[in-house]
């Protein structure tokens, strides 16, 4: 197993390489937008602001670790364009998420829709949608700049397209918010989050390295439970996390009425359901009502059950990783990534 320090150093290298590529790359795109008009520049600059504001770059980390695990040559520098593509894909999804959810804060600063309301108030909704679309186009453009064998790049591009389709399917289900039990919640998580947070990056890294089908299948078996566990941790943080650490308003999931794993588990308890009913889907819920709802989720046992499920999925992921035929260093990095994704506080 890679030491914690070794994994931290690997993450830092990946972030540095991706940021070094994204900075000038986005500057050039904003300059092109400027040549086409001030409003076009405004939209492009908002996307650049979001992308460069921060983020853990964990999707790029997973891609690089998988690339190394499958024998890829040249390290992160060889696949930095793919890491940048994943960051741009995430930006696209975040912009549209924030627009649909009405969120004003993202990564500790204004969301892109909030920026559009300030800069283009008469067309803020349209500009927000177009900003997300622009980030999606940039994602594909960045990926196609890879200087690797074309057949490998094509397979990675197919995976990126599959990810985008699945996320949209999952988002439709999430927006409708009709999940009745934990199984249905996890089905949404598998489409909406596991696909683009873990499976997509891991499979893309493997494809770019020239992995065989057995390796891709094993890494997929590793990635899917890990991706669901990652989102379940996000559900817990969305209710119990510190807003300063998560970068999102405290209690936003409950006030939005999201059918998270915590919510569907808590609603099975009549007492908790009654308390939750005063907050769930009510953006005007008072702090006192919200505090009572969070306490009800805890006392109903919902949090404990979700934590237990995270532990089960984490074990499944590690068991699949152990069975995969991978280079030892890459395997160790992926194993460390499991903890980074499932035991985080932000």
C-alpha positions in Angstrom: 0.0 0.0 0.0 1.2 3.5 -0.8 2.0 5.6 2.2 -0.2 8.5 3.0 2.7 10.8 2.2 3.4 9.1 -1.1 -0.3 9.4 -2.1 -0.3 13.1 -1.0 2.7 13.8 -3.2 1.0 12.0 -6.1 -2.1 14.1 -5.7 -0.1 17.3 -5.5 1.8 16.4 -8.7 -1.5 15.6 -10.6 -3.1 18.9 -9.4 0.0 20.9 -10.4 0.1 19.3 -13.9 -3.7 19.7 -14.5 -3.7 23.3 -13.2 -0.6 24.2 -15.3 -2.5 22.9 -18.4 -5.9 24.4 -17.6 -4.6 28.0 -16.8 -3.2 29.0 -20.1 -5.6 26.7 -22.0 -8.6 28.6 -20.5 -6.9 32.0 -21.0 -6.7 31.2 -24.7 -10.4 30.2 -24.8 -11.5 33.4 -23.0 -9.3 35.4 -25.4 -11.1 33.8 -28.3 -14.5 34.5 -26.7 -13.5 38.1 -26.2 -12.9 38.5 -30.0 -16.5 37.5 -30.5 -18.1 40.0 -28.2 -18.2 41.1 -24.5 -21.2 38.9 -23.7 -19.4 35.8 -25.0 -16.4 36.7 -23.0 -18.5 37.1 -19.9 -19.9 33.6 -20.2 -16.5 32.1 -20.9 -14.8 34.0 -18.1 -17.4 32.7 -15.6 -16.5 29.1 -16.5 -12.8 29.8 -16.2 -13.4 31.4 -12.8 -15.2 28.3 -11.5 -12.7 25.8 -12.9 -9.6 27.7 -11.6 -11.2 28.5 -8.2 -10.1 25.2 -6.8 -11.5 21.7 -6.5 -9.6 18.6 -5.4 -8.9 17.3 -8.9 -9.7 13.8 -7.7 -11.1 12.7 -11.0 -7.8 13.5 -12.6 -6.0 11.8 -9.8 -8.0 8.6 -10.4 -7.4 8.8 -14.1 -3.6 9.1 -13.5 -3.5 6.4 -10.9 -5.4 4.0 -13.2 -3.1 4.9 -16.1 -0.1 4.0 -14.1 -1.8 0.8 -12.7 -2.3 -0.4 -16.3 1.3 0.3 -17.4 0.8 3.7 -19.0 4.0 5.4 -20.0 5.0 9.1 -19.3 3.1 9.6 -16.0 0.6 12.3 -15.5 2.2 14.6 -18.1 1.1 12.1 -20.8 -2.5 12.3 -19.7 -2.8 15.8 -18.4 -5.1 16.8 -21.2 -7.5 14.0 -20.1 -7.4 15.2 -16.6 -8.2 18.7 -17.8 -11.1 17.3 -19.8 -12.6 15.7 -16.7 -12.3 19.0 -14.8 -14.2 20.8 -17.6 -16.8 18.0 -17.7 -17.3 18.5 -13.9 -17.6 22.3 -14.4 -20.4 21.7 -17.0 -22.3 19.5 -14.6 -21.8 21.9 -11.7 -23.0 24.9 -13.7 -26.2 23.1 -14.7 -26.7 21.6 -11.2 -26.5 25.1 -9.6 -28.9 26.5 -12.2 -31.4 23.8 -11.6 -31.1 23.9 -7.8 -30.9 27.6 -7.5 -27.6 27.5 -5.7 -25.6 30.8 -5.4 -22.4 29.4 -3.8 -19.9 26.9 -5.3 -16.4 26.2 -4.1 -16.6 29.0 -1.6 -17.5 31.7 -4.2 -20.4 32.7 -6.5 -21.9 29.9 -8.6 -21.9 30.6 -12.4 -25.7 31.2 -12.3 -25.1 33.8 -9.6 -22.4 35.4 -11.7 -24.7 35.5 -14.7 -27.5 37.2 -12.7 -25.0 39.9 -11.8 -23.3 40.3 -15.2 -26.1 39.5 -17.6 -29.3 40.0 -15.6 -31.7 40.2 -18.5 -30.5 36.8 -19.8 -29.1 35.1 -16.7 -30.9 31.7 -17.2 -30.0 31.4 -20.9 -26.4 32.4 -20.1 -26.1 29.9 -17.3 -27.3 27.0 -19.6 -24.9 28.2 -22.3 -22.0 28.4 -19.8 -22.5 24.8 -19.0 -22.7 23.8 -22.6 -19.5 25.7 -23.3 -17.7 23.8 -20.6 -18.9 20.5 -22.1 -17.6 21.5 -25.5 -14.3 22.5 -24.0 -14.1 19.1 -22.2 -14.3 17.2 -25.6 -11.8 19.6 -27.2 -9.3 19.1 -24.4 -9.5 15.3 -24.5 -8.8 15.3 -28.3 -5.5 17.1 -27.7 -4.0 14.0 -26.2 -0.8 12.9 -27.9 -1.4 9.2 -27.5 -2.3 6.4 -30.0 -5.6 7.5 -31.7 -7.3 4.1 -31.0 -6.7 4.6 -27.2 -8.0 8.2 -27.3 -11.1 7.0 -29.2 -11.9 4.5 -26.5 -11.4 7.1 -23.8 -13.7 9.5 -25.8 -16.4 6.8 -26.0 -16.2 6.4 -22.2 -16.5 10.2 -21.7 -19.6 10.2 -24.0 -21.1 7.3 -22.0 -20.5 9.1 -18.8 -22.2 12.3 -20.0 -25.3 10.3 -21.1 -25.5 8.4 -17.8 -25.2 11.6 -15.7 -28.0 13.2 -17.6 -30.2 10.1 -17.1 -29.3 10.2 -13.4 -30.1 13.9 -13.2 -33.5 13.4 -14.7 -34.3 10.8 -12.0 -32.8 13.1 -9.3 -34.8 16.1 -10.4 -38.0 14.1 -10.3 -36.9 13.0 -6.8 -39.1 9.9 -6.5 -36.7 7.4 -4.9 -38.7 5.4 -2.3 -35.9 3.3 -0.8 -32.1 2.9 -0.5 -32.0 0.7 -3.6 -33.6 3.4 -5.8 -31.3 6.1 -4.3 -28.2 4.0 -5.1 -29.4 3.5 -8.7 -29.5 7.2 -9.2 -26.1 7.6 -7.5 -24.6 4.9 -9.9 -25.7 6.9 -12.9 -25.3 10.5 -11.7 -22.2 10.3 -9.6 -20.3 7.0 -9.7 -20.1 7.2 -13.5 -18.3 10.5 -13.8 -16.6 10.7 -10.4 -15.0 7.2 -10.4 -15.8 4.8 -13.2 -15.3 7.3 -16.0 -11.9 8.5 -14.8 -10.7 5.0 -13.9 -11.8 3.5 -17.2 -10.4 6.4 -19.2 -7.1 6.0 -17.6 -7.0 2.3 -18.3 -8.0 2.8 -21.9 -5.3 5.4 -22.5 -2.8 3.0 -21.1 -3.8 0.3 -23.5 -5.4 -2.0 -20.8 -6.9 -5.3 -21.8 -10.6 -6.0 -21.3 -10.0 -8.1 -18.2 -8.3 -5.1 -16.5 -11.1 -2.7 -17.6 -13.7 -5.1 -16.2 -11.9 -5.4 -12.9 -11.4 -1.7 -12.6 -15.1 -1.1 -13.4 -16.0 -3.6 -10.6 -13.8 -1.5 -8.3 -15.1 1.8 -9.4 -18.9 1.4 -9.2 -19.3 0.6 -5.5 -16.6 3.2 -4.7 -18.6 5.8 -6.7 -21.8 5.1 -4.8 -19.9 5.2 -1.5 -18.5 8.5 -2.5 -22.0 9.9 -3.1 -23.3 8.4 0.1 -20.5 10.2 2.0 -21.6 13.4 0.1 -25.2 12.8 1.3 -23.9 12.6 4.9 -21.8 15.8 4.5 -24.8 17.6 2.9 -26.7 17.1 6.2 -24.1 16.9 8.9 -21.0 18.5 7.3 -19.5 21.9 8.1 -20.4 24.5 5.5 -16.9 26.0 5.8 -15.4 22.7 4.8 -17.9 21.6 2.1 -18.3 25.0 0.5 -22.1 24.5 0.4 -24.7 26.1 2.6 -25.5 23.9 5.7 -28.6 21.9 5.3 -29.1 22.6 1.7 -30.0 19.0 0.8 -32.9 19.0 3.3 -34.3 22.4 2.3 -34.1 21.4 -1.4 -36.1 18.2 -0.7 -33.5 15.9 -2.1 -34.3 12.2 -1.7 -30.9 11.3 -0.3 -30.1 8.0 1.3 -30.4 9.7 4.7 -33.8 11.0 3.9 -35.4 7.8 2.6 -34.0 5.9 5.6 -35.3 8.6 8.1 -38.7 8.7 6.4 -39.3 5.1 7.3 -39.4 6.2 11.0 -42.8 7.8 11.7 -41.4 10.2 14.3 -38.5 11.4 12.1 -40.8 11.6 9.1 -43.1 14.1 11.0 -40.2 16.3 11.9 -38.6 16.1 8.5 -41.9 17.1 6.9 -41.5 20.6 8.4 -38.2 21.1 6.5 -38.0 18.8 3.5 -38.4 20.9 0.3 -38.9 24.1 2.3 -36.3 26.7 1.6 -37.9 29.0 4.1 -37.5 26.5 7.0 -36.2 28.1 10.1 -32.9 27.2 11.7 -34.7 25.7 14.6 -36.8 23.5 12.3 -33.7 22.5 10.4 -31.7 21.6 13.6 -34.6 19.5 14.8 -34.7 17.7 11.4 -31.0 16.9 11.5 -31.4 15.6 15.0 -34.3 13.4 13.9 -32.2 11.9 11.1 -29.6 11.0 13.6 -31.9 9.5 16.3 -33.8 7.5 13.6 -30.7 5.5 13.0 -30.5 6.7 9.3 -27.0 8.1 9.6 -25.7 4.9 11.2 -27.3 2.7 8.5 -25.8 4.9 5.7 -22.4 4.8 7.4 -22.7 1.0 7.5 -23.6 0.9 3.8 -20.5 3.1 3.0 -18.3 0.5 4.8 -19.8 -2.4 2.9 -19.3 -0.7 -0.5 -15.8 0.3 0.4 -15.0 -3.3 1.2 -16.5 -4.4 -2.2 -14.3 -1.9 -4.0 -11.1 -2.9 -2.2 -11.9 -6.6 -2.9 -12.3 -6.0 -6.6 -9.1 -3.9 -6.7 -7.2 -6.8 -5.0 -8.4 -9.2 -7.7 -7.3 -6.9 -10.6 -4.0 -7.6 -12.5 -2.3 -4.2 -12.0 1.1 -2.7 -11.5 1.8 -2.6 -7.7 2.4 1.2 -7.5 -0.8 2.1 -9.4 -2.8 -0.4 -7.3 -1.5 1.1 -4.1 -2.5 4.6 -5.3 -6.0 3.5 -6.2 -6.3 1.9 -2.8 -5.3 5.1 -1.0 -7.9 6.9 -3.2 -10.6 4.8 -1.6 -10.0 6.4 1.8 -9.7 9.8 0.2 -13.1 9.5 -1.4 -15.1 7.8 1.4 -13.6 9.1 4.7 -13.4 12.8 3.7 -14.9 15.7 5.6 -15.4 18.0 2.6 
